[in-house]
Amino acid sequence: MEFKVNWERGFIHARNEEEKNIYLEIGSTNMIFNRGLERKIELEVPPQIIDGRTLVPLRAIAEATNATIEWDAETQTVKISTQ
């Protein structure tokens, strides 16, 4: 998806060359998606830090950016397609 991610004091800002911007806050169920028009998206699960790693709601990010996401139960992998 080619996002560049900045992390600062619990806030995450991801942006790419298509000027898609995603704003997340650790522990918050609100995600802001901006591509010219700002949309607030309610998340089922907030971004969180577990064992020193930041986990974000991948499905919400994929859907906001018009990507498709598929779960392969056999291999337990996620496939994200942007085209």
Residue pairs with C-beta under 8 A, 6 or more apart in sequence:
1 16
1 61
1 62
1 65
1 67
1 80
1 82
2 16
2 17
3 14
3 15
3 16
3 20
3 22
4 14
4 15
4 16
5 12
5 13
5 14
6 12
6 13
6 14
7 54
10 25
10 26
10 27
11 23
11 24
11 25
11 26
12 22
12 23
12 24
12 25
12 26
12 47
12 54
12 56
13 21
13 22
13 23
14 21
14 22
14 24
14 61
15 21
15 22
18 35
19 35
19 36
20 33
20 34
20 35
20 65
21 32
21 33
21 34
21 35
22 31
22 32
22 33
22 34
22 61
22 64
22 65
23 31
23 32
23 33
23 34
24 31
24 47
24 56
25 46
25 47
26 46
26 47
26 48
26 49
26 54
27 46
27 47
27 48
28 43
28 46
28 47
29 42
29 43
29 44
29 45
29 46
30 40
30 41
30 42
30 43
31 40
31 41
31 42
31 43
31 57
31 60
31 61
31 64
32 38
32 39
32 40
32 41
33 39
33 41
33 64
33 65
39 64
41 60
41 64
43 57
43 60
44 57
44 60
45 57
46 57
47 54
47 55
47 56
47 57
48 54
48 55
49 55
58 69
58 78
58 80
59 69
62 68
62 69
62 80
63 69
65 82
66 82
67 80
67 81
67 82
68 80
68 81
69 78
69 79
69 80
69 81
70 78
70 79
70 81
71 77
71 78
71 79
72 78
72 79
